[in-house]
Amino acid sequence: MLSRYTQRNLVWIDLVHPSTAEVKQLMDEFHLDPLIADELLVPSFKPKVERRGDAIYLILHFPAPRVTGQRPEQEIDFVIGKNFLITTRYDHIDPLHAFAKSFEVESVLGRGHSVHGGHLFAALVHSLYQSVTNEGDALRYKLDLIEDRIFDGHEKQMVVALSEVGRTIHDFRQALVPHREMLMSLEPAGIRLFDQGFSYWVREVIGAYERAASTLEHLRDALSELRDTNDSLLSTKQNEIMRTFTVISFLFLPLTFIAALFTMSTSHTPIVGSVNDFWIVVGIMTIVAVGCLAYFKHKDWL
């Protein structure tokens, strides 16, 4: 599917699962290098940046919520020209739709500030990194909820919740790892294609990237602290349970000994055979049990 947006003398083409006919149309219209046209037809698992003719071809992978059977990242191919920008993607990406609506509104109101395709690229990628930062804020909120649940006594249930958030943070960080290198490589190519001022816009994009990466780094630290706290509370609770079982076992040990003592088959077993012998033995066992319980309570073992 091909969507076309215009703003003054700039054209933005957004391709979703491009067909051969659509790519050929763009190749003829914008005089794209055939190698770029070929790469737009299929996804690529590696980021890259290169200049071919009067266009810069850039591949970046942005983090995405994990879906069963899919990679936890979404590819966007950028073809940056002097008066156009082409984006190619193979998934639904919400931030692009939001940017498209904003782009259309600015076009209608005549408020567009982009001078060339490089400016448009910088604004679009900046919004994508802002989206990652917003996702980080949502993850921060989840961690706050998990923290409340942990201290409400639900440590065991929060083990899975912490693992899920941790996997998301890991996926987001891994997707962003190559971005800085790609953006740094883009700067000299963009300066040669546009002008020296393009360096400022690349630095702006790098700043947005670093804010997103920093947000994820802080989240990883917060997750690590929260996981350690949860593990400590779980360990403490398990130790308390084990201590209770130990005390109960120790409590029944003398009672078992007394019961076994008075069941011995001997000629002269004390108490056994006398009046109320059963109740006497039970009384002895009760006194011993109460004495043990009082001792454990005094030692704060119960």
SULMOLIN-V227178 format. One record per residue. RES is the residue in three letters. PHI is phi in whole degrees, 0 to 359 (NA if undefined). D_LAST is the distance of its C-alpha to the last C-alpha in Angstrom with 1 decimal. Layout:
BEGIN
res->RES phi->PHI d_last->D_LAST
res->RES phi->PHI d_last->D_LAST
END
This chain:
BEGIN
res->MET phi->NA d_last->69.5
res->LEU phi->243 d_last->71.2
res->SER phi->241 d_last->70.7
res->ARG phi->242 d_last->73.1
res->TYR phi->232 d_last->72.5
res->THR phi->233 d_last->75.1
res->GLN phi->210 d_last->75.1
res->ARG phi->57 d_last->78.4
res->ASN phi->261 d_last->79.6
res->LEU phi->260 d_last->76.2
res->VAL phi->234 d_last->75.1
res->TRP phi->242 d_last->71.6
res->ILE phi->251 d_last->71.4
res->ASP phi->247 d_last->68.1
res->LEU phi->254 d_last->68.2
res->VAL phi->239 d_last->65.5
res->HIS phi->48 d_last->66.0
res->PRO phi->296 d_last->69.6
res->SER phi->266 d_last->72.4
res->THR phi->298 d_last->75.3
res->ALA phi->295 d_last->77.7
res->GLU phi->294 d_last->75.6
res->VAL phi->293 d_last->75.1
res->LYS phi->297 d_last->78.9
res->GLN phi->299 d_last->79.7
res->LEU phi->291 d_last->77.6
res->MET phi->298 d_last->79.1
res->ASP phi->288 d_last->82.6
res->GLU phi->290 d_last->81.8
res->PHE phi->252 d_last->80.0
res->HIS phi->56 d_last->81.7
res->LEU phi->282 d_last->78.5
res->ASP phi->297 d_last->78.6
res->PRO phi->304 d_last->78.5
res->LEU phi->294 d_last->75.6
res->ILE phi->295 d_last->73.5
res->ALA phi->301 d_last->74.6
res->ASP phi->295 d_last->73.5
res->GLU phi->288 d_last->70.0
res->LEU phi->291 d_last->69.4
res->LEU phi->281 d_last->69.7
res->VAL phi->228 d_last->66.6
res->PRO phi->294 d_last->63.2
res->SER phi->235 d_last->62.5
res->PHE phi->267 d_last->59.2
res->LYS phi->238 d_last->60.2
res->PRO phi->288 d_last->60.8
res->LYS phi->200 d_last->64.3
res->VAL phi->214 d_last->66.8
res->GLU phi->203 d_last->70.5
res->ARG phi->257 d_last->73.7
res->ARG phi->229 d_last->76.4
res->GLY phi->68 d_last->79.6
res->ASP phi->261 d_last->79.1
res->ALA phi->215 d_last->75.5
res->ILE phi->250 d_last->72.1
res->TYR phi->252 d_last->69.8
res->LEU phi->227 d_last->66.1
res->ILE phi->242 d_last->63.2
res->LEU phi->229 d_last->59.6
res->HIS phi->246 d_last->56.5
res->PHE phi->254 d_last->54.1
res->PRO phi->295 d_last->50.5
res->ALA phi->216 d_last->49.9
res->PRO phi->304 d_last->46.9
res->ARG phi->289 d_last->46.2
res->VAL phi->237 d_last->47.8
res->THR phi->304 d_last->47.5
res->GLY phi->86 d_last->50.6
res->GLN phi->235 d_last->51.7
res->ARG phi->286 d_last->51.3
res->PRO phi->280 d_last->49.1
res->GLU phi->205 d_last->52.1
res->GLN phi->236 d_last->55.4
res->GLU phi->272 d_last->58.8
res->ILE phi->230 d_last->61.4
res->ASP phi->263 d_last->64.8
res->PHE phi->245 d_last->66.8
res->VAL phi->243 d_last->70.5
res->ILE phi->254 d_last->71.5
res->GLY phi->240 d_last->75.2
res->LYS phi->292 d_last->77.2
res->ASN phi->231 d_last->77.5
res->PHE phi->206 d_last->74.9
res->LEU phi->220 d_last->71.4
res->ILE phi->244 d_last->70.4
res->THR phi->244 d_last->66.8
res->THR phi->237 d_last->66.0
res->ARG phi->217 d_last->62.7
res->TYR phi->234 d_last->61.5
res->ASP phi->218 d_last->58.6
res->HIS phi->283 d_last->58.0
res->ILE phi->234 d_last->57.0
res->ASP phi->302 d_last->56.1
res->PRO phi->301 d_last->56.8
res->LEU phi->293 d_last->60.4
res->HIS phi->295 d_last->61.0
res->ALA phi->296 d_last->59.8
res->PHE phi->294 d_last->62.1
res->ALA phi->298 d_last->65.0
res->LYS phi->297 d_last->64.8
res->SER phi->297 d_last->64.7
res->PHE phi->297 d_last->67.7
res->GLU phi->294 d_last->69.7
res->VAL phi->297 d_last->69.1
res->GLU phi->297 d_last->70.2
res->SER phi->295 d_last->73.3
res->VAL phi->295 d_last->74.3
res->LEU phi->276 d_last->73.8
res->GLY phi->70 d_last->75.5
res->ARG phi->254 d_last->72.7
res->GLY phi->296 d_last->72.1
res->HIS phi->252 d_last->71.9
res->SER phi->288 d_last->72.0
res->VAL phi->263 d_last->75.2
res->HIS phi->216 d_last->74.9
res->GLY phi->299 d_last->72.6
res->GLY phi->294 d_last->70.6
res->HIS phi->297 d_last->69.6
res->LEU phi->296 d_last->68.6
res->PHE phi->300 d_last->66.5
res->ALA phi->298 d_last->64.7
res->ALA phi->295 d_last->63.9
res->LEU phi->293 d_last->62.7
res->VAL phi->292 d_last->60.4
res->HIS phi->301 d_last->59.1
res->SER phi->292 d_last->58.0
res->LEU phi->293 d_last->56.4
res->TYR phi->292 d_last->54.3
res->GLN phi->297 d_last->53.4
res->SER phi->296 d_last->52.2
res->VAL phi->297 d_last->49.9
res->THR phi->298 d_last->48.6
res->ASN phi->296 d_last->48.0
res->GLU phi->297 d_last->46.0
res->GLY phi->297 d_last->44.0
res->ASP phi->297 d_last->43.2
res->ALA phi->295 d_last->42.1
res->LEU phi->293 d_last->39.8
res->ARG phi->299 d_last->38.4
res->TYR phi->296 d_last->37.7
res->LYS phi->298 d_last->35.9
res->LEU phi->296 d_last->33.7
res->ASP phi->296 d_last->32.9
res->LEU phi->295 d_last->31.9
res->ILE phi->297 d_last->29.7
res->GLU phi->299 d_last->28.0
res->ASP phi->298 d_last->27.2
res->ARG phi->294 d_last->25.8
res->ILE phi->299 d_last->23.6
res->PHE phi->279 d_last->22.0
res->ASP phi->269 d_last->21.8
res->GLY phi->96 d_last->19.3
res->HIS phi->249 d_last->22.0
res->GLU phi->300 d_last->21.8
res->LYS phi->297 d_last->22.6
res->GLN phi->293 d_last->25.6
res->MET phi->280 d_last->27.0
res->VAL phi->299 d_last->27.5
res->VAL phi->293 d_last->30.6
res->ALA phi->299 d_last->31.8
res->LEU phi->296 d_last->31.6
res->SER phi->295 d_last->33.5
res->GLU phi->294 d_last->36.2
res->VAL phi->295 d_last->36.7
res->GLY phi->298 d_last->36.8
res->ARG phi->295 d_last->39.5
res->THR phi->296 d_last->41.5
res->ILE phi->298 d_last->41.4
res->HIS phi->298 d_last->42.4
res->ASP phi->299 d_last->45.3
res->PHE phi->297 d_last->46.6
res->ARG phi->295 d_last->46.6
res->GLN phi->296 d_last->48.3
res->ALA phi->295 d_last->51.0
res->LEU phi->272 d_last->51.8
res->VAL phi->307 d_last->52.0
res->PRO phi->280 d_last->55.8
res->HIS phi->296 d_last->56.8
res->ARG phi->300 d_last->57.4
res->GLU phi->299 d_last->59.7
res->MET phi->295 d_last->61.6
res->LEU phi->292 d_last->62.1
res->MET phi->295 d_last->63.3
res->SER phi->289 d_last->65.8
res->LEU phi->292 d_last->66.9
res->GLU phi->303 d_last->68.0
res->PRO phi->296 d_last->71.1
res->ALA phi->295 d_last->72.2
res->GLY phi->291 d_last->71.9
res->ILE phi->297 d_last->73.8
res->ARG phi->292 d_last->76.7
res->LEU phi->280 d_last->76.8
res->PHE phi->254 d_last->76.4
res->ASP phi->200 d_last->76.7
res->GLN phi->297 d_last->74.8
res->GLY phi->294 d_last->73.0
res->PHE phi->296 d_last->71.0
res->SER phi->301 d_last->68.9
res->TYR phi->299 d_last->67.5
res->TRP phi->291 d_last->66.3
res->VAL phi->295 d_last->64.7
res->ARG phi->297 d_last->62.8
res->GLU phi->298 d_last->61.7
res->VAL phi->294 d_last->60.4
res->ILE phi->298 d_last->58.7
res->GLY phi->298 d_last->57.0
res->ALA phi->295 d_last->55.7
res->TYR phi->298 d_last->54.5
res->GLU phi->294 d_last->52.6
res->ARG phi->294 d_last->50.9
res->ALA phi->295 d_last->49.7
res->ALA phi->296 d_last->48.6
res->SER phi->294 d_last->46.8
res->THR phi->301 d_last->44.9
res->LEU phi->292 d_last->43.7
res->GLU phi->294 d_last->42.9
res->HIS phi->295 d_last->40.7
res->LEU phi->296 d_last->39.0
res->ARG phi->297 d_last->38.3
res->ASP phi->295 d_last->36.6
res->ALA phi->297 d_last->34.6
res->LEU phi->297 d_last->33.5
res->SER phi->298 d_last->32.5
res->GLU phi->296 d_last->30.3
res->LEU phi->292 d_last->28.7
res->ARG phi->294 d_last->28.2
res->ASP phi->297 d_last->26.5
res->THR phi->298 d_last->24.2
res->ASN phi->297 d_last->23.4
res->ASP phi->297 d_last->22.9
res->SER phi->295 d_last->20.5
res->LEU phi->293 d_last->18.4
res->LEU phi->298 d_last->18.5
res->SER phi->297 d_last->17.6
res->THR phi->297 d_last->14.5
res->LYS phi->295 d_last->13.4
res->GLN phi->294 d_last->14.3
res->ASN phi->296 d_last->12.4
res->GLU phi->295 d_last->9.1
res->ILE phi->296 d_last->10.3
res->MET phi->297 d_last->11.5
res->ARG phi->294 d_last->8.4
res->THR phi->298 d_last->6.8
res->PHE phi->298 d_last->10.3
res->THR phi->295 d_last->10.5
res->VAL phi->296 d_last->7.9
res->ILE phi->298 d_last->9.7
res->SER phi->298 d_last->12.9
res->PHE phi->293 d_last->12.4
res->LEU phi->295 d_last->11.7
res->PHE phi->280 d_last->14.9
res->LEU phi->297 d_last->16.9
res->PRO phi->293 d_last->18.0
res->LEU phi->293 d_last->18.6
res->THR phi->296 d_last->20.8
res->PHE phi->296 d_last->22.5
res->ILE phi->296 d_last->23.3
res->ALA phi->298 d_last->24.6
res->ALA phi->292 d_last->26.7
res->LEU phi->296 d_last->28.0
res->PHE phi->275 d_last->29.4
res->THR phi->259 d_last->31.0
res->MET phi->292 d_last->33.1
res->SER phi->272 d_last->36.8
res->THR phi->236 d_last->38.2
res->SER phi->287 d_last->41.0
res->HIS phi->231 d_last->39.1
res->THR phi->273 d_last->35.4
res->PRO phi->301 d_last->34.1
res->ILE phi->74 d_last->33.2
res->VAL phi->299 d_last->34.1
res->GLY phi->101 d_last->37.4
res->SER phi->276 d_last->37.1
res->VAL phi->294 d_last->36.8
res->ASN phi->58 d_last->33.4
res->ASP phi->300 d_last->32.2
res->PHE phi->299 d_last->29.8
res->TRP phi->290 d_last->28.1
res->ILE phi->295 d_last->27.9
res->VAL phi->297 d_last->26.1
res->VAL phi->298 d_last->23.7
res->GLY phi->297 d_last->23.1
res->ILE phi->300 d_last->22.5
res->MET phi->296 d_last->19.9
res->THR phi->294 d_last->18.2
res->ILE phi->298 d_last->18.2
res->VAL phi->298 d_last->16.7
res->ALA phi->296 d_last->13.9
res->VAL phi->295 d_last->13.2
res->GLY phi->297 d_last->13.6
res->CYS phi->295 d_last->11.1
res->LEU phi->297 d_last->8.4
res->ALA phi->296 d_last->9.7
res->TYR phi->296 d_last->9.7
res->PHE phi->296 d_last->6.2
res->LYS phi->293 d_last->5.6
res->HIS phi->297 d_last->8.7
res->LYS phi->277 d_last->8.0
res->ASP phi->60 d_last->5.4
res->TRP phi->268 d_last->3.8
res->LEU phi->238 d_last->0.0
END
